[in-house]
Amino acid sequence: MGKQFGAKRGLKRHNTPDKFERSAAAIYKKRVKDEVARRSLPTLSGESSGEESSGGASEEMNYKEPSMYDKLLTKLKSSNKSIADAYRRRKVEEDDETDGTESLNVSDEENDYEETDNDSLGIQEHDMDGTEEQTEDAETEDDLEISNTDQDEDLSVCGPPSVATSSFSKHVVYKLSKVDAEDLSKKRWKYTWEVPAADISNAKWVGTGECFLKDDDLNSNYDLKQKLYKHWLDVYKTSGGNDFHSSRQRWFFSLCNSYRDILHCEKKPFYHKGLEEDSNIMDAYLIHSLNHIFRTRDLVRKNDAKIGKLQESTKGDMLPGDGSLDQGFTRPKVLILLPLRSVALRVIERLIQLTPATSKVNVEHIDRFYQDFGSEEVEGDDEKEEQSNNAKPPKPSDHQSLFKGDTRDDFMIGIKFTRKTIKLYGDFYSSDIIVASPLELMTKFGKAEKNKELDTDYLSSIEVVIIDHADVISLQNWSFLTSVVERLNHIPSKQHGTNVMRIRQWYLDGFARFYRQTIILGYYLNPDMNALFNRHCLNYQGKVKSVRDHKGVLPKVLSQVRQIYERFDADSIADVDDARLEYFAKKVFPKIKDSEQGGIMLFVSSYFEFVRLRNFLKSQNASFCLLGDYTDQRDISRARVWFFEGKRKIMLYTERIHFYRRYKIRGIRNLIIYSLPERKEFYPEIVNMLEGSDDLACTILFSLFDKLRVMLYDLVT
């Protein structure tokens, strides 16, 4: 489980744009003065020369505040001659306002060169890719024939090339103003529409803006690239599906393809007998990720070819126009955050399966991948054999399913797609998709803070973030996940071989976070997930989330137990922890202290509450033992024996250790739930551990700020 080592370390953020601001304006203004003095500027509208030669007025009229793009070029041109030359030519062209070559039409960019190599993203790769990559990337006549065929198929579906129809193109070409960006930063979203969730009982989808959910054309490819759509359809039919249009995975893909932020915490996970539902959601977001990667690749390749032809015709270098601004600061575009290696194994295996055959002729380092992440089949057989030889009672089925395989939570792997190859363990700066755990990324941040030669700039151009099994991550260390999201889409600290002349304007303006799509998926919703979605998901497209009326858990309590709900008051959410401890110390603990009866369990949901209660019990010289997040195994065994034999009156027990170990604690006669568990199935599990037949009691402390959990459990009406 994730350690707490860096939750509030105050890691520094890079503020590179500030370095450019000192001299950029002065240099730019001086250049304008020189140009005005040297020659008069013609206009597109053909105005008279008398208006053009207005002296100081002309100078004042032509000066403008340098943009982030100008500042970046000013910084880089001092160390790179080719960039400096290109910068001067670009400024001359802007000042002359000459009629250049028309920029590419968006739909043309998407529909040409559909199956070409994505290595030409304008990013210089590290030496590790070497000459082997160059040999592989050489196009043959057969490859070009495949590309043209797929292109024609896409055109027949998507319509004329003069119309930009795909959600991808509409999303990336949208121009966000500074005023709009400021409004998004402090906007309070209002959900204006709702649609019943046909595949989830007692649930609905709600969203901001206009409702975009409508029936798609049955004859369309659902805004997918043709080859990817055909392969997905084949995989669906092979698995036994017969109505793709009405399937859950097709419907959820439409949600993802809207490029809105999504919060779906009503997903039944694979370890809770929800294998089909979980797999359908996973297929949808993986297909969305592949579609985004392939469309980005084809757009860049189309512009490469266009620029190359124009340079040949003009016999010189040509500066890209607005239609050729198609890149970010670095290459990675999709980040998938997962809790465990076993879950990452499942996701990456499915990603490879969903990739069309022509794009995965070779999967590099697959043996190393299975070595590092484990083979699910092998792990399953070993676990069954171990359980058969183990005399202890088996763990609950959901625990067995989740913790089958490699349960380490420190992993990070880059995945790169070339024309015919999937490259696992690619250098992060040359990868298209990064699959990682929040813990490993926090480790990278810490190393970069200590060693200035290291950095995490590969997160600067992430456009799609997928957080799957957020409920499991919340029981590791949620603050790590929040820190990771906060560090996305920052201006990089270094130049990483990027073609700066083709960086999209909204990257240079610092608006990338408003274009980033964040998809949060989980089994249940808690305040931390809500806060992340409300504060850090600021996509200009809007938001969509699922809402559900939950069934209660009280019928699952098997014992005849008196359940007493005690409400305490708190003025604000910041005062809840202090108010809870004060109520416990004044109202609950005196009853425990004066009672001679032992077998009292104190259940807490967070590690911070565990520490506060531990310190309080020590101050009161109470007889207690601990089962906490970091308790040694020997101490755990000793504490369980002491508690059962009555040598310790109180046991302090956390939700986190119950999640990972699922102990059956013996000797409980009085249960005090200091804070309700986040996972609602834990409530009946803990209550059902009460033993004996005389006066069994369970006391639950809650406040107004526990409303979400109370509603989730349906405990109090």
C-alpha positions in Angstrom: 0.0 0.0 0.0 1.2 3.5 -0.7 3.4 5.1 1.9 2.7 8.6 3.3 6.1 9.9 2.6 5.2 12.7 0.3 1.7 13.7 0.9 2.4 17.3 1.9 6.0 17.8 1.0 5.3 21.0 -0.8 7.1 19.9 -4.0 8.0 22.9 -6.1 6.3 23.6 -9.4 8.1 24.8 -12.5 7.2 28.4 -13.6 9.3 28.5 -16.7 7.2 31.1 -18.5 8.4 33.8 -16.0 11.9 33.4 -17.4 10.9 34.6 -20.8 9.0 37.7 -19.7 12.0 39.9 -18.8 13.5 40.5 -22.2 10.9 39.4 -24.7 8.9 42.6 -24.7 11.9 44.8 -25.2 13.3 42.7 -28.0 10.0 42.6 -29.7 9.4 46.3 -29.5 12.9 47.1 -30.8 12.4 44.9 -33.7 9.1 46.6 -34.5 10.8 50.0 -34.4 13.6 48.8 -36.8 11.1 47.4 -39.2 9.0 50.6 -39.3 12.1 52.7 -39.8 13.4 50.5 -42.6 10.3 50.2 -44.7 6.6 50.9 -44.7 4.2 48.1 -44.1 1.7 47.2 -46.9 -1.8 46.1 -45.9 -4.1 43.5 -47.2 -6.9 45.9 -47.9 -4.8 48.0 -50.3 -4.9 51.2 -48.3 -3.2 54.4 -49.6 0.4 55.0 -48.9 -0.5 58.2 -47.1 -2.2 56.2 -44.3 0.7 53.8 -44.1 3.4 56.5 -43.6 2.0 58.0 -40.4 5.2 58.0 -38.5 5.0 57.4 -34.7 1.3 56.5 -35.0 2.2 53.6 -37.2 4.8 52.4 -34.8 2.3 52.6 -31.9 -0.4 50.8 -33.8 1.8 47.9 -34.8 3.2 47.1 -31.4 1.4 44.4 -29.4 2.2 42.6 -26.2 4.3 39.5 -26.9 2.3 36.2 -26.5 3.5 33.1 -24.7 4.5 31.8 -28.1 6.8 34.8 -28.8 8.3 34.4 -25.4 9.1 30.7 -25.9 10.7 31.4 -29.3 12.7 34.3 -27.9 14.2 32.0 -25.3 14.9 29.1 -27.6 16.3 31.0 -30.6 19.3 32.1 -28.7 20.6 28.5 -28.5 19.4 27.2 -31.9 20.3 28.8 -35.2 17.6 27.1 -37.2 14.9 28.3 -34.8 16.4 31.8 -34.7 16.2 32.0 -38.5 12.7 30.6 -38.6 11.7 33.1 -35.9 12.9 36.0 -37.9 11.2 34.8 -41.1 7.9 34.3 -39.2 7.9 37.8 -37.7 8.7 39.3 -41.1 5.8 37.4 -42.6 3.5 38.5 -39.8 4.4 42.1 -40.2 4.1 42.1 -44.0 0.8 40.3 -43.7 1.4 38.6 -47.0 -1.1 36.1 -48.5 0.7 32.8 -47.8 -0.4 29.3 -48.5 -3.8 28.5 -47.1 -3.8 26.5 -43.9 -4.9 22.9 -44.0 -8.6 22.1 -43.6 -9.2 20.2 -40.4 -11.1 17.3 -42.0 -8.4 17.0 -44.7 -5.8 16.6 -41.9 -7.8 13.8 -40.4 -8.6 11.8 -43.5 -5.3 11.6 -45.2 -2.3 9.4 -44.3 -4.5 7.4 -41.9 -2.2 4.4 -41.4 1.2 6.1 -41.6 3.9 6.1 -38.9 3.5 8.2 -35.8 7.2 8.5 -35.2 7.1 11.8 -37.2 5.6 13.8 -34.4 8.2 16.5 -34.7 9.8 15.2 -31.5 13.5 14.1 -31.4 13.6 10.7 -29.9 16.3 9.4 -27.6 19.1 7.2 -28.8 17.5 4.1 -27.4 15.2 3.9 -30.4 18.2 3.8 -32.7 18.5 2.6 -36.3 16.1 -0.3 -35.8 13.2 2.2 -35.6 14.3 4.0 -38.8 14.4 0.7 -40.7 11.0 -0.2 -39.5 9.5 3.2 -40.2 10.5 3.2 -43.9 7.3 3.2 -45.9 6.8 0.6 -48.7 4.3 0.6 -51.6 2.2 -1.9 -49.8 2.0 0.3 -46.7 0.9 3.3 -48.8 -1.7 1.2 -50.5 -3.1 0.2 -47.1 -3.2 3.8 -46.0 -5.1 5.0 -49.1 -7.6 2.2 -48.7 -8.4 3.1 -45.1 -8.5 6.8 -46.1 -11.2 6.2 -48.7 -13.2 4.2 -46.3 -13.1 6.9 -43.7 -14.2 9.5 -46.3 -17.1 7.5 -47.4 -18.3 7.5 -43.8 -17.3 10.9 -42.5 -18.5 12.9 -45.4 -16.7 15.5 -47.6 -13.3 16.5 -46.5 -14.2 20.1 -46.4 -16.4 19.6 -43.3 -14.8 19.0 -39.9 -17.1 16.4 -38.4 -15.1 14.5 -35.8 -15.3 15.3 -32.1 -11.5 15.2 -32.0 -11.0 18.0 -34.6 -13.8 20.2 -33.1 -12.2 19.8 -29.7 -8.6 20.7 -30.5 -9.3 23.6 -32.9 -11.5 25.4 -30.5 -10.0 28.7 -29.5 -10.4 29.6 -25.9 -10.1 33.3 -25.0 -8.3 34.5 -21.9 -11.7 35.7 -20.4 -13.2 32.3 -20.9 -10.2 30.6 -19.3 -10.5 32.9 -16.2 -14.2 32.1 -16.0 -13.6 28.4 -16.1 -11.1 28.6 -13.3 -13.8 29.9 -10.9 -16.9 28.5 -12.5 -19.5 26.7 -10.5 -21.0 24.1 -12.8 -24.8 23.6 -13.0 -26.1 20.3 -14.2 -29.0 21.3 -16.6 -30.1 18.0 -18.0 -30.5 14.3 -17.1 -30.9 11.1 -18.9 -31.9 7.7 -17.4 -29.1 5.2 -17.2 -30.7 2.2 -18.9 -28.0 -0.2 -17.9 -27.8 0.8 -14.2 -30.8 0.4 -11.9 -32.0 3.5 -10.0 -29.4 5.6 -11.8 -29.2 8.5 -14.3 -26.7 10.7 -16.1 -26.6 14.4 -15.5 -24.6 17.0 -17.4 -23.8 20.6 -18.0 -24.6 22.6 -21.1 -26.7 21.1 -23.8 -27.5 17.4 -23.8 -25.4 15.7 -26.5 -26.7 12.1 -25.9 -28.7 11.0 -28.8 -29.1 8.0 -31.1 -26.2 7.7 -33.5 -26.5 6.7 -37.1 -26.5 2.9 -37.3 -24.6 3.2 -40.5 -21.8 5.4 -39.0 -18.6 4.4 -37.5 -19.4 6.3 -34.3 -16.7 8.9 -35.0 -14.0 6.2 -34.9 -11.3 5.6 -37.5 -12.5 3.0 -39.9 -9.9 0.4 -39.2 -10.2 0.7 -35.5 -14.0 0.6 -35.7 -14.0 -2.6 -37.8 -11.6 -4.3 -35.4 -13.6 -3.3 -32.3 -16.8 -4.7 -34.0 -15.0 -8.0 -34.8 -13.8 -8.3 -31.2 -17.3 -7.6 -29.9 -18.9 -10.2 -32.2 -16.2 -12.8 -31.4 -17.0 -12.4 -27.7 -20.7 -13.3 -28.3 -22.2 -9.8 -28.7 -25.0 -9.3 -31.2 -26.2 -5.7 -30.8 -23.3 -3.4 -30.8 -25.3 -0.2 -31.2 -27.2 -0.8 -28.0 -24.2 -2.2 -26.0 -22.9 -0.6 -22.8 -19.4 -0.2 -24.2 -20.6 1.6 -27.4 -22.8 3.9 -25.3 -20.0 4.8 -22.8 -17.6 5.4 -25.7 -20.0 8.0 -27.0 -19.7 9.7 -23.5 -15.9 9.6 -23.8 -15.9 10.8 -27.4 -17.7 14.0 -26.3 -14.4 15.0 -24.7 -16.3 16.1 -21.5 -15.0 15.4 -18.0 -16.7 12.2 -16.7 -17.4 11.1 -13.1 -18.8 7.5 -13.1 -18.5 6.1 -9.6 -21.4 3.6 -9.9 -19.4 1.1 -11.9 -19.6 -2.4 -10.6 -15.9 -3.6 -10.6 -14.7 -7.0 -11.8 -13.9 -8.1 -8.3 -17.5 -7.5 -7.2 -19.1 -9.9 -9.7 -19.1 -7.1 -12.2 -16.7 -8.5 -14.8 -18.9 -7.9 -17.8 -19.8 -4.3 -16.8 -16.2 -3.4 -15.8 -14.8 -4.9 -19.1 -17.3 -2.9 -21.2 -16.3 0.3 -19.6 -12.7 -0.5 -19.9 -13.1 -1.4 -23.6 -14.8 2.0 -24.2 -12.1 4.2 -22.7 -9.3 2.1 -24.3 -10.9 2.5 -27.7 -11.3 6.2 -27.0 -7.6 6.4 -26.1 -6.5 4.6 -29.3 -8.7 6.8 -31.4 -7.3 9.9 -29.9 -3.7 8.7 -30.4 -4.3 7.6 -34.0 -6.0 10.8 -35.0 -3.2 12.9 -33.5 -0.7 10.8 -35.4 -2.5 11.2 -38.7 -3.0 14.9 -38.3 0.8 15.4 -37.7 1.7 13.1 -40.6 -0.6 15.0 -42.9 0.9 18.3 -42.0 4.5 16.9 -42.3 3.7 15.9 -45.9 2.0 19.2 -46.7 4.9 21.2 -45.3 7.4 19.0 -47.1 5.8 19.5 -50.5 5.6 23.3 -50.0 9.2 23.4 -49.0 10.2 21.5 -52.1 8.2 23.8 -54.4 9.6 27.0 -52.8 13.1 25.4 -52.5 13.6 26.7 -49.0 12.3 26.4 -45.4 8.7 27.3 -44.8 7.2 28.4 -41.5 4.1 26.4 -40.5 0.8 28.3 -40.5 -2.0 28.1 -37.9 -3.3 24.9 -39.7 -0.1 23.2 -38.9 -0.1 23.8 -35.1 -0.7 20.2 -34.2 1.5 19.3 -31.3 2.1 19.8 -27.6 5.3 20.3 -25.7 6.0 16.5 -25.5 4.6 13.4 -27.2 2.6 11.5 -24.5 -1.1 12.3 -24.8 -2.9 9.7 -22.6 -2.3 9.0 -18.9 -4.0 6.0 -17.3 -3.7 5.9 -13.5 -4.4 2.5 -11.8 -3.9 1.2 -8.3 -2.2 -2.2 -8.7 0.1 -4.1 -11.1 -2.4 -6.8 -11.5 -5.0 -4.3 -12.7 -2.4 -2.7 -15.1 -1.8 -6.2 -16.5 -5.5 -6.6 -17.3 -5.7 -3.1 -18.9 -2.6 -3.3 -21.0 -3.4 -6.8 -22.2 -6.8 -5.6 -23.3 -5.3 -2.5 -25.0 -3.1 -4.8 -27.1 -6.1 -6.9 -28.0 -8.1 -3.9 -29.1 -5.4 -2.6 -31.3 -6.0 -3.4 -35.0 -3.8 -6.3 -36.3 -1.9 -4.2 -38.8 -0.7 -2.0 -36.0 0.5 -4.8 -33.8 2.5 -7.0 -36.1 5.2 -6.9 -33.4 4.8 -6.2 -29.7 8.2 -5.4 -28.2 9.3 -6.5 -24.7 6.1 -8.5 -24.1 8.2 -11.2 -22.2 9.6 -8.5 -19.9 6.1 -7.1 -19.4 4.8 -10.5 -18.1 7.9 -10.8 -16.0 7.3 -7.5 -14.3 3.5 -7.6 -14.0 2.9 -11.3 -13.8 0.7 -13.6 -15.8 -2.9 -13.7 -14.6 -3.3 -17.4 -15.5 -0.2 -18.5 -13.6 -1.0 -16.4 -10.5 -4.6 -17.7 -10.5 -3.4 -21.4 -10.5 -0.9 -20.7 -7.7 -3.4 -19.0 -5.5 -5.9 -21.8 -5.9 -3.2 -24.3 -4.9 -2.2 -22.2 -1.9 -5.8 -21.9 -0.7 -6.4 -25.6 -1.0 -3.3 -26.2 1.3 -4.4 -23.4 3.7 -6.5 -24.4 6.7 -7.6 -20.8 7.5 -11.0 -19.6 6.4 -10.9 -18.1 2.9 -11.1 -14.4 2.3 -14.3 -12.9 0.8 -14.6 -13.5 -2.9 -14.1 -9.8 -3.8 -10.8 -9.7 -1.8 -9.6 -12.8 -3.6 -10.4 -11.4 -7.1 -8.9 -8.0 -6.4 -5.7 -9.2 -4.8 -5.0 -12.1 -7.3 -1.7 -11.6 -9.0 0.9 -8.9 -8.4 -0.5 -6.4 -5.9 2.5 -4.0 -5.8 1.5 -0.4 -6.3 4.8 1.0 -7.7 4.8 0.8 -11.5 5.0 3.0 -14.6 5.3 2.0 -18.2 5.3 3.9 -21.5 3.6 2.5 -24.6 4.5 3.7 -28.0 2.6 3.0 -31.3 4.4 2.9 -34.6 3.2 1.9 -38.0 3.3 -1.9 -37.3 4.6 -2.2 -33.7 3.5 -1.6 -30.1 6.6 -0.8 -28.1 6.3 -1.5 -24.4 8.8 0.2 -22.0 9.3 3.1 -24.4 11.1 6.2 -23.2 8.4 8.3 -21.6 9.1 11.3 -23.9 8.7 9.1 -27.0 5.6 7.2 -25.7 2.0 7.8 -26.6 0.3 6.3 -23.5 1.7 6.2 -20.0 0.2 3.7 -17.5 1.2 4.4 -13.9 0.3 4.3 -10.3 0.1 7.6 -8.3 2.7 6.3 -5.9 5.3 5.8 -8.7 4.7 9.2 -10.1 5.1 10.8 -6.7 8.4 8.9 -6.5 9.4 10.5 -9.8 8.4 13.9 -8.6 10.6 13.5 -5.5 13.6 12.4 -7.5 13.2 15.4 -9.8 13.1 17.7 -6.8 16.4 16.3 -5.5 18.2 16.0 -8.9 17.8 19.0 -11.2 18.9 16.9 -14.2 15.7 14.9 -13.9 12.2 16.1 -14.7 8.6 15.0 -15.3 7.9 17.2 -18.3 6.4 14.2 -20.1 3.2 15.1 -18.3 3.1 18.6 -19.8 1.0 17.6 -22.8 -1.4 15.0 -21.5 -4.8 15.5 -23.2 -6.8 12.5 -21.8 -6.5 11.3 -18.2 -8.2 8.1 -17.1 -8.4 7.2 -13.4 -9.8 3.7 -13.1 -10.7 2.0 -9.8 -10.6 5.3 -7.9 -12.1 3.5 -4.9 -9.1 1.3 -4.5 -6.7 4.3 -5.0 -8.6 6.1 -2.2 -7.6 3.4 0.2 -3.9 3.8 -0.8 -3.2 7.5 -0.6 -5.6 9.9 -2.3 -3.3 12.9 -1.7 -0.8 11.3 -4.1 -3.5 11.2 -6.9 -4.4 14.8 -6.2 -0.8 15.9 -6.5 -0.4 14.1 -9.8 -3.4 15.8 -11.3 -2.2 19.2 -10.1 1.2 18.7 -11.8 -0.3 17.9 -15.3 -0.1 20.4 -18.2 2.5 22.7 -16.8 4.9 24.5 -19.0 8.0 22.2 -19.3 11.3 23.1 -17.6 13.4 22.1 -20.6 13.1 21.8 -24.4 12.8 18.1 -25.3 13.4 18.2 -29.0 10.0 19.6 -29.7 9.3 21.5 -33.0 8.3 24.7 -31.3 6.9 26.2 -34.5 4.1 23.6 -34.4 3.0 23.8 -30.8 -0.7 24.6 -30.5 -1.5 28.0 -29.3 -3.5 26.9 -26.3 -0.5 25.1 -24.9 1.6 28.2 -25.2 -1.1 30.3 -23.5 -1.1 27.9 -20.6 -4.7 26.7 -21.3 -3.9 23.0 -21.7 -5.7 22.0 -18.5 -8.9 23.5 -20.0 -8.7 21.1 -23.0 -7.7 18.0 -20.9 -10.4 15.4 -20.5 -10.5 13.6 -17.1 -12.4 10.4 -16.7 -12.8 9.2 -13.1 -14.2 5.7 -12.6 -14.9 3.9 -9.4 -17.2 1.6 -7.4 -18.5 4.3 -5.0 -18.3 8.1 -4.6 -16.7 9.9 -1.7 -16.0 13.6 -0.9 -12.4 13.3 -2.1 -13.5 12.2 -5.6 -16.1 14.9 -5.7 -13.5 17.5 -4.7 -11.1 16.3 -7.4 -13.9 16.4 -10.1 -15.1 19.9 -9.0 -11.8 21.6 -8.5 -9.3 20.1 -10.9 -11.5 19.0 -13.9 -12.0 22.2 -15.8 -12.6 21.1 -19.4 -14.3 23.8 -21.4 -16.6 21.2 -23.0 -18.4 20.6 -19.7 -19.0 17.7 -17.3 -21.1 14.5 -17.1 -21.6 12.3 -14.0 -23.7 9.4 -12.9 -26.1 9.7 -10.0 -27.8 6.8 -8.2 -30.2 6.0 -5.4 -28.5 3.3 -3.4 -30.0 0.4 -1.6 -29.3 0.2 2.1 -27.0 -2.3 3.8 -28.9 -2.9 7.0 -30.6 -6.1 5.7 -27.1 -7.6 5.4 -26.6 -7.3 9.2 -27.2 -10.9 10.4 -26.8 -10.5 14.2 -29.4 -9.1 16.5 -27.5 -5.9 17.4 -28.7 -2.6 18.9 -27.5 0.0 16.4 -27.3 3.4 18.0 -26.7 6.5 15.9 -25.3 9.5 17.7 -25.0 12.8 15.8 -22.6 15.5 16.8 -22.5 19.1 15.5 -19.7 20.8 13.6 -19.7 24.4 12.3 -17.7 23.6 9.1 -16.0 20.8 7.3 -12.7 22.1 8.7 -14.0 21.6 12.2 -15.4 18.1 11.8 -12.3 16.2 13.0 -12.0 18.3 16.2 -15.7 18.1 16.9 -15.7 14.3 16.4 -12.8 13.8 18.8 -14.4 16.2 21.4 -17.7 14.4 21.2 -16.0 11.0 21.6 -13.9 12.2 24.6 -16.9 13.8 26.4 -19.8 11.5 25.5 -18.5 8.1 24.5 -15.2 7.4 26.2 -16.4 7.9 29.8 -18.8 5.0 29.3 -16.0 2.8 28.1 -13.6 3.9 30.8 -16.0 3.2 33.6 -17.1 -0.2 32.2 -15.4 -3.3 33.3 -16.4 -5.2 30.1 -13.7 -5.7 27.5 -14.1 -6.6 23.8 -14.5 -3.0 22.7 -13.5 -2.3 19.0 -13.0 1.3 17.8 -13.3 1.4 14.0 -11.9 4.4 12.1 -11.9 5.0 8.4 -8.7 7.1 8.0 -5.1 6.9 9.2 -5.2 10.4 10.5 -8.2 9.6 12.8 -6.3 6.5 13.8 -3.3 8.6 15.0 -5.5 11.1 16.9 -7.4 8.3 18.7 -4.1 6.5 19.5 -2.7 9.6 21.1 -5.9 10.3 23.0 -6.0 6.7 24.4 -2.3 7.0 25.4 -3.1 10.2 27.3 -5.9 8.5 29.2 -3.7 5.4 30.1 -6.3 3.2 28.4 -5.8 -0.5 28.0 -5.7 -0.9 24.2 -4.0 -2.6 21.2 -3.5 -1.5 17.7 -4.2 -2.9 14.2 -3.2 0.0 12.0 -1.9 0.6 8.5 1.7 0.1 9.3 1.6 -2.3 12.2 4.1 -5.1 12.0 2.8 -8.6 11.4 4.1 -9.9 14.7 2.4 -7.1 16.6 -0.8 -7.8 14.7 -0.8 -11.4 15.8 0.0 -10.5 19.4 -2.7 -7.8 19.5 -5.4 -10.2 18.2 -4.5 -12.8 20.9 -4.5 -10.1 23.7 -7.8 -8.8 22.6 -9.5 -12.2 22.4 -8.1 -13.2 25.8 -9.2 -10.0 27.4 -5.6 -8.8 28.2 -6.4 -5.6 26.2 -9.8 -3.9 26.7 -9.9 -1.9 23.5 -8.8 -2.6 19.9 -8.2 0.3 17.5 -8.9 -1.0 14.0 -8.7 0.9 10.6 -10.6 0.5 7.4 -7.4 0.4 5.4 -6.0 -2.7 7.2 -9.4 -4.4 6.8 -9.4 -3.7 3.1 -6.0 -5.3 2.6 -6.2 -8.1 5.2 -9.9 -8.8 5.8 -9.2 -10.1 9.3 -12.0 -11.9 11.2 -11.5 -10.3 14.7 -12.7 -12.5 17.5 -13.9 -11.3 20.9 -15.8 -8.2 19.9 -18.7 -7.5 22.2 -19.1 -3.7 21.8 -18.5 -2.0 18.5 -18.0 1.8 18.2 -17.8 3.1 14.6 -15.9 6.4 15.2 -16.3 7.2 11.4 -18.3 5.3 8.8 -16.2 3.2 6.3 -16.1 4.5 2.8 -16.9 1.0 1.4 -20.5 0.4 2.3 -20.1 -3.4 2.3 -17.6 -3.1 5.2 -20.4 -1.9 7.5 -22.3 -5.3 7.7 -18.9 -7.2 7.7 -17.7 -5.3 10.7 -21.1 -5.5 12.6 -21.4 -9.2 11.9 -18.1 -9.8 13.7 -19.8 -9.1 17.1 -19.9 -12.2 19.2 -22.0 -13.4 22.1 -25.7 -13.3 22.8 -26.1 -10.7 25.6 -26.6 -7.0 24.9 -24.6 -6.7 21.7 -24.3 -3.0 20.7 -23.0 -0.9 17.9 -22.6 2.9 18.2 -22.2 5.0 15.1 -20.9 8.6 15.3 -21.9 10.9 12.4 -22.4 14.6 11.5 -24.1 16.6 8.8 -20.9 16.4 6.8 -21.1 12.6 6.7 -24.3 13.0 4.7 -22.8 11.3 1.6 -21.9 8.1 3.4 -25.2 8.0 5.4 -27.1 8.3 2.1 -24.9 5.7 0.5 -25.7 3.2 3.3 -29.3 4.4 3.7 -28.7 4.1 7.5 -30.8 7.1 8.6 -34.0 8.3 6.9 
